[in-house]
Amino acid sequence: MEKVVLGLSGGVDSALCARLLLEKGHPVTGVYLDTGHGGVEEAHKAALELGIPFCSVDVREQLEEKVIAPFMEGYRRGITPIPCIFCNPAVKFHVLWQKAQELGASYVATGHYAVTRRLENGVTGLYMSPSPNDQSYMLYRLLPELLDHVLFPLGELCSKEDTRTLARKAGLSAANKPDSMEICFIPEGDHAAFMEQRGLGLPPGDFVDEAGNVLGKHKGIHHYTLGQRRGLGIAAEGRLFVKEIRTEQNQVVLSLTPPTSQVITVDNLCRTAPEYGAESFWADVKIRHSRRLDKALVTYLPEGRAKVEFSSPVRAPSPGQSAVFYQDGRVIGGGYIEKQPCL
């Protein structure tokens, strides 16, 4: 049976992955990706409990260059990047596959909720998981040549509770461990404070309405994202939304109506399903990490861009986040949403 290198964090997802792979007869090596924020002891404890070899790889330098720096630069430009989408192809899976090759393993595995399937044309497709925790959106930048060597043992499970139930039955001590933080390098969850601690915060400026009238002062544009309605601190006759972020003027535009768009463009296009794109195609599109899908006509453009024309307007397609295209649950591709006027 083929050897597998498993990204092992010590949490319930990766621990159960190890158990499921072992039950199928795979020799498994647990690899902890050390970001400098602790956790290696818990991962080592899980490996000892599972009876598998274990090692830790320091990824702080790669994380800083490939994830943290572009993440902070994005907020300074008034966009909202998603660090996990940077990290998965450039750091996490890249490092795990390097370690797999070093150890003579055929596959890497993680506890992500997604599904891979070998198709008749020989391409490995990436699919949504039936779980509400589906993470295919975060994985769309993994290309087929890497997907050929990726296993997601939890992909077909229908819920996180199913994972915990199986972990309890397997006697895993991680069964009731709390879920991990959303952004691994910001344990407190406050990205603006993280930037300010590094001296990369931006100065206060004006909140303005759509006519340019000053409504008050904002704390720095790195605190805000398109469509945001909480934490604005401005009194109005109704609920206010962030309609636009004007970086050059250091202004945040507020509106009583949420921003919507019916046509968006994306750049840095990733063709997860390489056979698509010669002609326009209809797809279900996610514009954020949620279960919502919106119908759209997708047209690939030159220079790694695509146009996405929705059947009806979508709320707050935030620049820097990703639009990901699906057909029948399969990830077709996606890209980073560009700045564009909202209705």
N, C-alpha and C positions, 0 to 999 in steps of 0.2 A: 504494500500500500504506500502511496506517495507521502513523502514528508511534507509537513505544513509548518510555516512560521506564523504564529498567532500574535497579534497586537494585544498584549495582556496588561490591563490597567489595575486589576484587582477588584473591579466592580462585577456586578452580577452578570452583565451581558458577556463580557469576555470570558469569565469563569465558566459559564454554561457552554459557550462556544468550544472551549477546550474539552469539556466533558463529552459533548456530542461528537466531536472529531475523534476522540479516543475510542468511543463506543463503536465507531465505524472502522476502527483499526488503523487510523493515521498516526504515525509518530509525530508528536507535537512539541515544538519549542516555543516557550513564551518569551516575548520580547517587549520590554517596557521602554517607551520613548520618553526620556527624561527631559522635561521642559524647564527644570529648575524650580518647580513649585511643589516639591514633595510628592509622595505617593509610591515611591519605589519599594518601600518596605511592605506596603499592602500587596503590591503585585508579586513580590517575592514570596510572601506568605501564601498567596493563592497558588503559586506554582508548586510550593512544597506540599500543599494540601492535595493538589492534583497529581503529584508525582511526575512532573515534567521538567526537563531542563529549562533554565532561565538565564537571561542576560538582559542588561540595560544598555541602551544606546543614548548618548548625550546628543540631543537635537537642538540645543539652545541656539547655536550659531545659524543653522538653517531656518529655524523658526523666526529669528530676528530678521533675517534678510528676506525670506520668501513670504512671510505672513505679517509680522508685527509692523515692519516699516511701511509696506503698501496699505495696510489697514489704517494706520494713523495718517498717512498722506492723503488717503481718500477722504477722511473726515475733514481734513484741512482744506480740501477742494470742494466741500459741500456735498459729498456723496456718501453713501452708506454701504461700504463693502461688508461682505460676510467672511470672516476669517477662516471658517472651516472649509469654504469652497476654495480658498487659496491653499490651505494646508493639505487637504487630502491628496491631490496629485503631486504637489511639489515637495512635501515633507513626509507625511505619514506613510502613504503607500510606496513612495520612492525609497524611503529608508528600509521599510519592511521587505521590499522586493530585493534590495541590495543584500540584506542579511540572508534572505532565502537562498539567493545564488551562492553566497559565501558558504552556506551550510549544506548545499546540495538539495535544497527543498524545491518541490515543484509548484507549491502554492503559498500564498499568504492568505490569512483569514483575519477578519475583524468582527466585532459585535454589532456592526451596522444593520439596520432594518432595511434591506434591499434584496433583490433577487437577480442572479445571473442565469442565463439560459443559452446553451449552444444552439444556434439556428442552422437551418438546412444549408444556408449559403456559406457556412463555416465561420461566421462572425459570432462572437459572444455578445449577446444583448444584455443591457441593464434594464431591470424592470422595477416598478413600484412594489413595495411589500403590502400585504393586506392589513398590516398593523397601522393603527392611528399614529404610531411613531415612525412611519415611513421616512427614510432618509435619502431616498434616491435623488432628491433635489440637490443635496449637498455633495453628491458623488458624480454629477453629470460630466465633470471634466476628466473622468477616468476613461482612457481610450481603449478600444477593443483589444489591442495587443497586450495591455496590462490586464484587462478583464479576463482574458484567457487563463490567467494565473491567480484569480481572486475567488475566494469562497466566503459566502455570508451564511453561516450555519443557522442564524436566527431569522432569515429572510421570510420564511413561510409562516412564522408564528403570527397569530392574529392580534396579540396585545402584549404589553409589558407584563401584565399580570400572568399571562401564560408563561413568560420567561421565568418569573419568580416562582411559579408553581413547580415548573420542571426543576429549577435549582433547589427548591426545598426537597423534592423527591430524591434528588441526587445527593442530598446531604451537604450541599455547599454552604459554607459559612457566610458567603457574600449574598445569599438569597434575599436578605432584608436590608442590604446596604442601600443608603439613599442614592438617587441618581447623581451623576457627576454634574459639575458646573457647565454652563453653556459655552463660555469662552475660557479655555484652560489657562491662558496667561493673564487673565483679569479675574482673580478669585473673588474680588468684592463685587464684580458685575457692573462697575461704573467706568465706562470707557473714557468719559470726559476727564474724570479725576486721574485715571491712568495716564492720559496724555499730558495733563498739567503737571503731574509728578515728574515727568520726563522733560519738562520745559517746552512742550509742544502745544500747549493750549493757545487759543486765539483770543484777541481782546473783545470786550463787550462792544455792542453796536446797537443799531436801531431795529425795533420791530416796526414795520410799516404796513399799511393796508395796500390794496391793489392800485390805489390812486397815488401812492407815495406819501400819504400822511403819516407822521410819526405817531405810534401808539404807545411807545415805551421803550425800555432798554432790554436787550437780550444779553445772555451771559457769555456769548462767544458761539460762532456758528457750529463748532464741533459738538455742541449740546443738542443739536436738532436734526430731524430727518423729515423728508416730505411726508405729509399726512399726519404728522404728530399733533396730538391735541392735549396731552397732559404736560404739566409742568411749565406752562407758558407764563402764568402769573399776570395775565392781562384781562381786565374786566371788559365785558362786551354784552350786547343784548342777547347773544346766543353763544354756543360753543364755537371756539375758534380752531382753525386748522392751519398748519404750516403749508402754504401754497407754493412757495418758491424760496430757495436760498441763493442770494446774490453775493457771491464771494468777493467780487471786485469792489462792491459798495459796502461790504460788511453789513448787509441787511437781511433780515428774515421777514418774508412777506406772509401776512396772516389773512385768512378769509373765513367768512361764516359758512362757506360751502366747501366740502372736501374736494381735493384735487382729483380729477379723473382724466384719462386719456383713452382714445380709441385706437390710436396708432402709435407704436413705439419703435425705436430701433435699438439694436444691441451691437456691441463690438466684441472683439476677442472671441469670435464664434468658435465653439467646440462641437465638432461633428461626431457625437457619440455613436450614431448609426451612420457610417460613412456612405452607405448606398443612397441616402436621401439628399436632396438639394438641387438636383439638375432642373427640377421644375418646382413651382410653388406647391405647397401641400397644407392640408388642414390638420390642425393639431389641437390637443388640449394643452393649455399653457398655464404654468405656475409662475407668478411674479414675486412670490415670497415663499418662505418655508411654512406652508400650511397645507391643509387638505383641499383647498379650493382650486378648481380647474376652470379655465375660461376658454371657449372656442375661439380660434384665430386662424387666419391664413398666414403662413410663414413663407417668406421669399428670401432666399440667400442672395446676398449682394457681394460685389467685389471687395477685396481688402479685409476679409474676415468679419463682415457685418451681415446683419439680417434685418428685414422689416417684418413687423408683427402687426397684423390688422385684425383687431378683435371684432367679434360680432356685435358687441355692445361695449360701452365705456367701462374701463376697470378703474378701481379706486387706487390712487397713490402708487403708481409704478415708480419706485424709488430708485434714482440713479445710483449705480454702483452695486445694487443687488442684481440677482440673476433672473432672467426669463428662461424657463426650461420647457422644452417641447416634448409632448408625449403622444403616442398613438397606441391605443389598446394597452395602456399601462407600460409600454416600452419607452425608455428615454431615447429620443431622437437626436437631441442636441440642445444647445443653449448658449447664452452669452450674457455679458454685463450690460445692464440697461443704461442707455446714454441719457444725458440731460436733454429734455425737450419741453416745450410749453405744455402746460396742463389746462384743461377746460375749467 
